[in-house]
Amino acid sequence: MSVENVAAEATPNPHPGEIQPMNGEKANMAATTASSVSETPLSLATHDDNGIHNTERWWNKILDIDEAKHQLMFSLPMILTNLFYYSITLVSVMVVGHLGELQLAGSTLANSWFSVTGAAVMVGLSGALETLCGQGFGAKEYHMLGIYLQGSCIISFIFSVIISIIWFYTEHILVFLHQSQDIARTAALYMKFLVPGLFAYSILQNMLRFLQTQSVVMPLVILSAIPALLHVGIAYGLVEWTGLNFIGGPIATSISMWISMVLLGLYVIYANKFQNTWTGFSMQSFHYLLTHMKLALPSAAMVWYDFLNVFSPYFSLLMINLRKHS
């Protein structure tokens, strides 16, 4: 028997009813306790197949950091793109609003009417491309993306004609909604010159969906920032430096919308990355109008309903305030 074992046997047990661990077991217990104390509460201890000790943050088990970064890099450019396009109509209202209270009231009311009856419908109709182009791109039927795009543009054009006819009766509709005659007439005049911009906006939304389904988002920021910056000069010049005055605002909006649409169109036609998805105009797109319509109409109804819920309180408050000042 060794000297250490003799010493261990000679040491009295302070708790006779308990079994005391040996010296080696005490050392292992102390090391385990020290390692557990050194681990922070935000870390989780794991072991791989080889028994190697790994420390993993708790949020890594809840959130996929890499996927979150990928989603952020995809969504942030689209937020900026939509912000630039929305600023086009907003800048026109701001410039026209300096002409007087009546012009400010009419342009603001017209811009809200444009958002609910025009922009909401066009955004919803283009939503069908997210499904159709997504399926075509996933199935590697790349040529179908261009055909779906053309079919969506045809449907959007038809609805643009219908909405344009409704806009020509804006004054009567607003008066029916108990709006004052002067403000209703001013808003109706503003809407008439937004009609050309509606056709460009409808095609623009379709091309945006066409590019998004191919994960092309960063070029959209540049292609949307250019017309937004140009629009500031166009709107100010037409309103302040020409005899157009009030109608210079909606005319500037329509011009900037067409510039935005042409820039995106040239990018789609001449960029090498779309040589498989855009093969030119084809009559085959008419064969898929019914299929496209089945998806476009529910999408348009859903988006329009969302827009209506967002703008209805604002629109009601706007109508009340305008009646007070009329």
C-alpha positions as a Markdown table, in Angstrom:
| # | Residue | x | y | z |
|---|---|---|---|---|
| 1 | Met | 0.0 | 0.0 | 0.0 |
| 2 | Ser | 1.4 | 3.4 | -1.0 |
| 3 | Val | 1.9 | 6.3 | 1.4 |
| 4 | Glu | -1.0 | 8.3 | -0.3 |
| 5 | Asn | -3.5 | 5.5 | 0.2 |
| 6 | Val | -2.4 | 5.2 | 3.9 |
| 7 | Ala | -2.9 | 8.9 | 4.4 |
| 8 | Ala | -6.3 | 8.8 | 2.7 |
| 9 | Glu | -7.3 | 5.9 | 5.0 |
| 10 | Ala | -6.0 | 7.7 | 8.1 |
| 11 | Thr | -8.0 | 10.9 | 7.4 |
| 12 | Pro | -11.2 | 10.8 | 9.3 |
| 13 | Asn | -14.5 | 11.1 | 7.4 |
| 14 | Pro | -16.5 | 14.1 | 8.6 |
| 15 | His | -19.7 | 12.6 | 7.3 |
| 16 | Pro | -19.7 | 8.9 | 8.2 |
| 17 | Gly | -22.9 | 8.2 | 6.3 |
| 18 | Glu | -21.5 | 9.5 | 2.9 |
| 19 | Ile | -19.0 | 7.9 | 0.6 |
| 20 | Gln | -16.1 | 10.3 | 0.0 |
| 21 | Pro | -14.7 | 10.4 | -3.6 |
| 22 | Met | -11.1 | 9.6 | -4.2 |
| 23 | Asn | -8.4 | 12.3 | -4.9 |
| 24 | Gly | -8.6 | 11.7 | -8.7 |
| 25 | Glu | -12.4 | 12.1 | -8.7 |
| 26 | Lys | -12.1 | 15.3 | -6.7 |
| 27 | Ala | -9.8 | 16.7 | -9.3 |
| 28 | Asn | -12.1 | 15.9 | -12.1 |
| 29 | Met | -15.1 | 17.4 | -10.3 |
| 30 | Ala | -13.1 | 20.6 | -9.6 |
| 31 | Ala | -12.1 | 20.9 | -13.3 |
| 32 | Thr | -15.7 | 20.3 | -14.4 |
| 33 | Thr | -17.0 | 23.0 | -12.0 |
| 34 | Ala | -14.4 | 25.5 | -13.2 |
| 35 | Ser | -15.2 | 24.9 | -16.9 |
| 36 | Ser | -18.9 | 25.3 | -16.2 |
| 37 | Val | -18.3 | 28.6 | -14.4 |
| 38 | Ser | -16.1 | 29.9 | -17.2 |
| 39 | Glu | -18.9 | 29.4 | -19.7 |
| 40 | Thr | -21.1 | 32.4 | -20.0 |
| 41 | Pro | -24.9 | 32.1 | -19.7 |
| 42 | Leu | -25.2 | 33.1 | -23.4 |
| 43 | Ser | -23.2 | 30.1 | -24.6 |
| 44 | Leu | -24.2 | 26.5 | -25.1 |
| 45 | Ala | -21.7 | 23.7 | -24.7 |
| 46 | Thr | -21.8 | 21.0 | -27.4 |
| 47 | His | -19.6 | 18.2 | -28.5 |
| 48 | Asp | -19.1 | 17.0 | -32.1 |
| 49 | Asp | -18.7 | 13.4 | -33.3 |
| 50 | Asn | -15.0 | 13.4 | -32.4 |
| 51 | Gly | -15.7 | 14.5 | -28.8 |
| 52 | Ile | -14.3 | 18.0 | -29.4 |
| 53 | His | -15.9 | 20.6 | -27.1 |
| 54 | Asn | -17.6 | 23.5 | -29.0 |
| 55 | Thr | -19.3 | 26.6 | -27.7 |
| 56 | Glu | -22.3 | 27.9 | -29.6 |
| 57 | Arg | -24.3 | 31.0 | -29.0 |
| 58 | Trp | -27.9 | 30.4 | -28.0 |
| 59 | Trp | -29.3 | 32.7 | -30.7 |
| 60 | Asn | -27.6 | 30.6 | -33.4 |
| 61 | Lys | -30.1 | 27.8 | -32.6 |
| 62 | Ile | -33.0 | 30.3 | -33.1 |
| 63 | Leu | -31.9 | 32.6 | -35.9 |
| 64 | Asp | -30.1 | 31.6 | -39.1 |
| 65 | Ile | -27.6 | 34.5 | -39.3 |
| 66 | Asp | -26.6 | 33.7 | -42.9 |
| 67 | Glu | -30.1 | 33.6 | -44.1 |
| 68 | Ala | -31.0 | 36.8 | -42.3 |
| 69 | Lys | -28.1 | 38.5 | -44.0 |
| 70 | His | -29.2 | 37.2 | -47.4 |
| 71 | Gln | -32.8 | 38.4 | -46.8 |
| 72 | Leu | -31.5 | 41.8 | -45.7 |
| 73 | Met | -29.3 | 42.2 | -48.8 |
| 74 | Phe | -32.3 | 41.4 | -51.0 |
| 75 | Ser | -34.9 | 43.5 | -49.2 |
| 76 | Leu | -32.9 | 46.7 | -48.5 |
| 77 | Pro | -32.4 | 47.5 | -52.2 |
| 78 | Met | -36.1 | 46.9 | -52.9 |
| 79 | Ile | -37.0 | 49.3 | -50.1 |
| 80 | Leu | -34.8 | 52.0 | -51.6 |
| 81 | Thr | -36.1 | 51.3 | -55.1 |
| 82 | Asn | -39.8 | 51.7 | -54.0 |
| 83 | Leu | -38.9 | 54.8 | -52.0 |
| 84 | Phe | -37.3 | 56.5 | -55.0 |
| 85 | Tyr | -40.3 | 55.7 | -57.2 |
| 86 | Tyr | -42.7 | 56.9 | -54.5 |
| 87 | Ser | -40.8 | 60.2 | -54.1 |
| 88 | Ile | -41.6 | 61.1 | -57.7 |
| 89 | Thr | -45.3 | 61.7 | -57.0 |
| 90 | Leu | -44.5 | 63.2 | -53.6 |
| 91 | Val | -42.1 | 65.8 | -55.0 |
| 92 | Ser | -44.7 | 66.9 | -57.5 |
| 93 | Val | -47.2 | 67.5 | -54.7 |
| 94 | Met | -44.6 | 69.4 | -52.7 |
| 95 | Val | -43.6 | 71.7 | -55.6 |
| 96 | Val | -47.3 | 72.3 | -56.6 |
| 97 | Gly | -48.2 | 73.0 | -53.0 |
| 98 | His | -46.2 | 76.2 | -52.9 |
| 99 | Leu | -48.7 | 77.7 | -55.4 |
| 100 | Gly | -51.4 | 78.1 | -52.8 |
| 101 | Glu | -53.8 | 76.3 | -50.4 |
| 102 | Leu | -56.2 | 75.2 | -53.2 |
| 103 | Gln | -53.4 | 73.7 | -55.3 |
| 104 | Leu | -52.0 | 71.9 | -52.2 |
| 105 | Ala | -55.4 | 70.5 | -51.3 |
| 106 | Gly | -56.2 | 69.4 | -54.9 |
| 107 | Ser | -52.8 | 67.8 | -55.5 |
| 108 | Thr | -52.8 | 66.0 | -52.2 |
| 109 | Leu | -56.2 | 64.6 | -52.8 |
| 110 | Ala | -55.3 | 63.6 | -56.3 |
| 111 | Asn | -52.1 | 61.8 | -55.1 |
| 112 | Ser | -54.2 | 59.8 | -52.7 |
| 113 | Trp | -56.7 | 59.0 | -55.4 |
| 114 | Phe | -53.8 | 57.9 | -57.7 |
| 115 | Ser | -52.4 | 55.6 | -55.0 |
| 116 | Val | -55.7 | 53.9 | -54.2 |
| 117 | Thr | -57.2 | 53.6 | -57.7 |
| 118 | Gly | -54.1 | 53.4 | -59.8 |
| 119 | Ala | -50.9 | 52.3 | -58.0 |
| 120 | Ala | -52.6 | 49.7 | -55.9 |
| 121 | Val | -54.2 | 48.0 | -58.9 |
| 122 | Met | -51.0 | 48.0 | -60.9 |
| 123 | Val | -48.9 | 46.6 | -58.1 |
| 124 | Gly | -51.5 | 43.9 | -57.5 |
| 125 | Leu | -51.8 | 42.9 | -61.2 |
| 126 | Ser | -48.0 | 42.6 | -61.5 |
| 127 | Gly | -48.0 | 40.3 | -58.4 |
| 128 | Ala | -48.9 | 37.3 | -60.7 |
| 129 | Leu | -45.5 | 37.5 | -62.2 |
| 130 | Glu | -43.9 | 36.6 | -58.8 |
| 131 | Thr | -45.6 | 33.2 | -59.1 |
| 132 | Leu | -45.3 | 32.6 | -62.8 |
| 133 | Cys | -41.8 | 33.9 | -63.3 |
| 134 | Gly | -40.7 | 32.2 | -60.1 |
| 135 | Gln | -42.0 | 28.8 | -61.4 |
| 136 | Gly | -40.4 | 29.3 | -64.8 |
| 137 | Phe | -37.1 | 30.3 | -63.4 |
| 138 | Gly | -37.1 | 27.4 | -61.0 |
| 139 | Ala | -38.0 | 25.0 | -63.7 |
| 140 | Lys | -35.2 | 26.5 | -65.9 |
| 141 | Glu | -37.7 | 27.5 | -68.6 |
| 142 | Tyr | -36.1 | 30.8 | -68.9 |
| 143 | His | -37.7 | 31.9 | -72.1 |
| 144 | Met | -41.1 | 31.7 | -70.4 |
| 145 | Leu | -40.2 | 34.7 | -68.2 |
| 146 | Gly | -40.2 | 37.1 | -71.1 |
| 147 | Ile | -43.5 | 35.7 | -72.4 |
| 148 | Tyr | -45.1 | 36.0 | -68.9 |
| 149 | Leu | -43.8 | 39.6 | -68.8 |
| 150 | Gln | -45.5 | 40.5 | -72.1 |
| 151 | Gly | -48.7 | 38.9 | -71.0 |
| 152 | Ser | -48.7 | 40.9 | -67.8 |
| 153 | Cys | -48.1 | 44.1 | -69.6 |
| 154 | Ile | -51.0 | 43.5 | -71.9 |
| 155 | Ile | -53.3 | 42.9 | -69.0 |
| 156 | Ser | -52.0 | 46.0 | -67.2 |
| 157 | Phe | -52.5 | 48.1 | -70.3 |
| 158 | Ile | -56.2 | 47.0 | -70.5 |
| 159 | Phe | -56.8 | 48.0 | -66.9 |
| 160 | Ser | -54.9 | 51.2 | -67.4 |
| 161 | Val | -57.4 | 52.2 | -70.1 |
| 162 | Ile | -60.3 | 51.4 | -67.8 |
| 163 | Ile | -58.8 | 53.3 | -64.9 |
| 164 | Ser | -58.1 | 56.3 | -67.1 |
| 165 | Ile | -61.7 | 56.5 | -68.1 |
| 166 | Ile | -62.7 | 56.5 | -64.4 |
| 167 | Trp | -60.2 | 59.2 | -63.7 |
| 168 | Phe | -61.9 | 61.5 | -66.2 |
| 169 | Tyr | -64.9 | 61.4 | -63.9 |
| 170 | Thr | -62.9 | 62.2 | -60.8 |
| 171 | Glu | -64.6 | 65.5 | -60.2 |
| 172 | His | -68.1 | 63.9 | -60.2 |
| 173 | Ile | -66.9 | 61.1 | -57.9 |
| 174 | Leu | -65.4 | 63.5 | -55.4 |
| 175 | Val | -68.4 | 65.7 | -55.4 |
| 176 | Phe | -70.6 | 62.6 | -54.8 |
| 177 | Leu | -68.3 | 62.0 | -51.8 |
| 178 | His | -69.3 | 65.4 | -50.5 |
| 179 | Gln | -66.1 | 67.1 | -51.5 |
| 180 | Ser | -66.2 | 70.8 | -52.3 |
| 181 | Gln | -66.5 | 71.8 | -55.9 |
| 182 | Asp | -63.3 | 73.8 | -56.1 |
| 183 | Ile | -61.1 | 71.1 | -54.6 |
| 184 | Ala | -62.8 | 68.4 | -56.6 |
| 185 | Arg | -62.2 | 70.3 | -59.8 |
| 186 | Thr | -58.6 | 71.0 | -59.0 |
| 187 | Ala | -57.9 | 67.3 | -58.1 |
| 188 | Ala | -59.7 | 66.2 | -61.3 |
| 189 | Leu | -57.4 | 68.5 | -63.4 |
| 190 | Tyr | -54.4 | 67.0 | -61.7 |
| 191 | Met | -55.5 | 63.5 | -62.4 |
| 192 | Lys | -56.1 | 64.1 | -66.1 |
| 193 | Phe | -52.4 | 64.8 | -66.6 |
| 194 | Leu | -51.4 | 61.7 | -64.6 |
| 195 | Val | -53.0 | 59.4 | -67.1 |
| 196 | Pro | -49.9 | 59.0 | -69.3 |
| 197 | Gly | -47.9 | 58.3 | -66.2 |
| 198 | Leu | -50.3 | 55.5 | -65.3 |
| 199 | Phe | -49.4 | 53.5 | -68.4 |
| 200 | Ala | -45.7 | 53.8 | -67.7 |
| 201 | Tyr | -46.2 | 52.9 | -64.1 |
| 202 | Ser | -48.1 | 49.7 | -65.0 |
| 203 | Ile | -45.3 | 48.5 | -67.3 |
| 204 | Leu | -42.7 | 49.6 | -64.7 |
| 205 | Gln | -44.2 | 47.4 | -62.0 |
| 206 | Asn | -44.2 | 44.4 | -64.3 |
| 207 | Met | -40.5 | 44.8 | -65.1 |
| 208 | Leu | -39.7 | 45.1 | -61.4 |
| 209 | Arg | -41.3 | 41.8 | -60.7 |
| 210 | Phe | -39.6 | 40.3 | -63.7 |
| 211 | Leu | -36.2 | 41.4 | -62.3 |
| 212 | Gln | -37.0 | 40.4 | -58.7 |
| 213 | Thr | -37.7 | 36.8 | -59.6 |
| 214 | Gln | -34.2 | 36.6 | -61.0 |
| 215 | Ser | -32.7 | 38.2 | -57.8 |
| 216 | Val | -31.6 | 41.3 | -59.7 |
| 217 | Val | -32.1 | 44.1 | -57.2 |
| 218 | Met | -28.9 | 46.2 | -56.9 |
| 219 | Pro | -29.2 | 47.7 | -60.4 |
| 220 | Leu | -32.7 | 48.7 | -59.6 |
| 221 | Val | -31.5 | 51.1 | -56.9 |
| 222 | Ile | -29.4 | 53.0 | -59.5 |
| 223 | Leu | -32.1 | 52.9 | -62.2 |
| 224 | Ser | -34.7 | 54.3 | -59.7 |
| 225 | Ala | -32.4 | 56.9 | -58.2 |
| 226 | Ile | -31.6 | 58.5 | -61.6 |
| 227 | Pro | -35.2 | 59.4 | -62.5 |
| 228 | Ala | -36.0 | 60.4 | -58.9 |
| 229 | Leu | -33.1 | 62.9 | -58.9 |
| 230 | Leu | -34.0 | 64.2 | -62.4 |
| 231 | His | -37.6 | 64.6 | -61.4 |
| 232 | Val | -36.7 | 67.3 | -58.8 |
| 233 | Gly | -35.4 | 69.5 | -61.6 |
| 234 | Ile | -38.2 | 68.6 | -64.1 |
| 235 | Ala | -41.0 | 69.3 | -61.6 |
| 236 | Tyr | -39.5 | 72.6 | -60.4 |
| 237 | Gly | -38.7 | 73.7 | -64.0 |
| 238 | Leu | -42.2 | 73.0 | -65.3 |
| 239 | Val | -44.0 | 74.6 | -62.4 |
| 240 | Glu | -41.8 | 77.6 | -61.8 |
| 241 | Trp | -40.1 | 78.4 | -65.1 |
| 242 | Thr | -42.9 | 77.8 | -67.6 |
| 243 | Gly | -46.5 | 78.9 | -67.9 |
| 244 | Leu | -47.8 | 75.4 | -66.9 |
| 245 | Asn | -47.9 | 76.3 | -63.2 |
| 246 | Phe | -50.3 | 73.8 | -61.5 |
| 247 | Ile | -50.5 | 71.2 | -64.3 |
| 248 | Gly | -46.7 | 71.2 | -64.5 |
| 249 | Gly | -46.6 | 68.9 | -61.4 |
| 250 | Pro | -48.6 | 66.0 | -62.9 |
| 251 | Ile | -46.9 | 66.5 | -66.3 |
| 252 | Ala | -43.5 | 66.2 | -64.6 |
| 253 | Thr | -44.7 | 63.0 | -62.8 |
| 254 | Ser | -45.8 | 61.4 | -66.1 |
| 255 | Ile | -42.5 | 62.4 | -67.7 |
| 256 | Ser | -40.4 | 60.9 | -64.9 |
| 257 | Met | -42.5 | 57.7 | -64.9 |
| 258 | Trp | -41.8 | 57.2 | -68.6 |
| 259 | Ile | -38.1 | 57.9 | -68.0 |
| 260 | Ser | -38.1 | 55.2 | -65.3 |
| 261 | Met | -39.9 | 52.7 | -67.5 |
| 262 | Val | -37.6 | 53.4 | -70.5 |
| 263 | Leu | -34.5 | 53.0 | -68.4 |
| 264 | Leu | -35.6 | 49.6 | -67.1 |
| 265 | Gly | -36.7 | 48.5 | -70.5 |
| 266 | Leu | -33.4 | 49.3 | -72.1 |
| 267 | Tyr | -31.7 | 47.5 | -69.2 |
| 268 | Val | -33.8 | 44.3 | -69.8 |
| 269 | Ile | -33.3 | 44.4 | -73.6 |
| 270 | Tyr | -29.6 | 45.1 | -73.8 |
| 271 | Ala | -28.2 | 43.5 | -70.6 |
| 272 | Asn | -26.4 | 40.2 | -71.4 |
| 273 | Lys | -27.7 | 38.5 | -68.2 |
| 274 | Phe | -31.3 | 38.5 | -69.7 |
| 275 | Gln | -30.4 | 36.9 | -73.0 |
| 276 | Asn | -32.1 | 33.7 | -71.9 |
| 277 | Thr | -35.1 | 35.2 | -70.1 |
| 278 | Trp | -35.9 | 38.0 | -72.7 |
| 279 | Thr | -35.9 | 36.7 | -76.2 |
| 280 | Gly | -37.9 | 39.5 | -77.8 |
| 281 | Phe | -41.6 | 40.1 | -78.4 |
| 282 | Ser | -43.7 | 37.1 | -79.1 |
| 283 | Met | -47.4 | 36.4 | -80.0 |
| 284 | Gln | -47.2 | 33.4 | -77.7 |
| 285 | Ser | -47.9 | 35.7 | -74.8 |
| 286 | Phe | -51.5 | 36.0 | -75.8 |
| 287 | His | -51.9 | 32.3 | -75.2 |
| 288 | Tyr | -51.3 | 32.7 | -71.4 |
| 289 | Leu | -53.6 | 35.7 | -70.8 |
| 290 | Leu | -56.3 | 33.6 | -69.2 |
| 291 | Thr | -53.8 | 31.8 | -67.0 |
| 292 | His | -52.3 | 35.1 | -66.0 |
| 293 | Met | -55.6 | 36.7 | -65.3 |
| 294 | Lys | -56.6 | 33.9 | -62.8 |
| 295 | Leu | -53.6 | 35.0 | -60.7 |
| 296 | Ala | -53.6 | 38.7 | -61.4 |
| 297 | Leu | -57.2 | 39.5 | -60.4 |
| 298 | Pro | -57.0 | 37.9 | -56.9 |
| 299 | Ser | -53.6 | 39.5 | -56.4 |
| 300 | Ala | -54.9 | 42.9 | -57.4 |
| 301 | Ala | -58.0 | 42.5 | -55.1 |
| 302 | Met | -55.8 | 41.7 | -52.2 |
| 303 | Val | -53.3 | 44.5 | -52.7 |
| 304 | Trp | -56.1 | 47.0 | -53.4 |
| 305 | Tyr | -57.8 | 46.0 | -50.2 |
| 306 | Asp | -54.5 | 46.5 | -48.2 |
| 307 | Phe | -54.1 | 49.9 | -49.8 |
| 308 | Leu | -57.6 | 50.8 | -49.0 |
| 309 | Asn | -57.2 | 49.8 | -45.3 |
| 310 | Val | -54.0 | 51.9 | -45.1 |
| 311 | Phe | -55.3 | 55.0 | -47.0 |
| 312 | Ser | -59.0 | 55.0 | -45.9 |
| 313 | Pro | -58.3 | 56.6 | -42.5 |
| 314 | Tyr | -56.0 | 59.1 | -44.1 |
| 315 | Phe | -58.4 | 59.7 | -46.9 |
| 316 | Ser | -61.3 | 60.3 | -44.6 |
| 317 | Leu | -59.3 | 62.6 | -42.4 |
| 318 | Leu | -58.1 | 64.5 | -45.5 |
| 319 | Met | -61.7 | 64.9 | -46.7 |
| 320 | Ile | -62.8 | 66.3 | -43.3 |
| 321 | Asn | -59.9 | 68.8 | -43.2 |
| 322 | Leu | -60.5 | 69.9 | -46.8 |
| 323 | Arg | -64.2 | 70.5 | -46.1 |
| 324 | Lys | -63.2 | 72.7 | -43.1 |
| 325 | His | -61.0 | 74.9 | -45.2 |
| 326 | Ser | -63.3 | 75.0 | -48.2 |
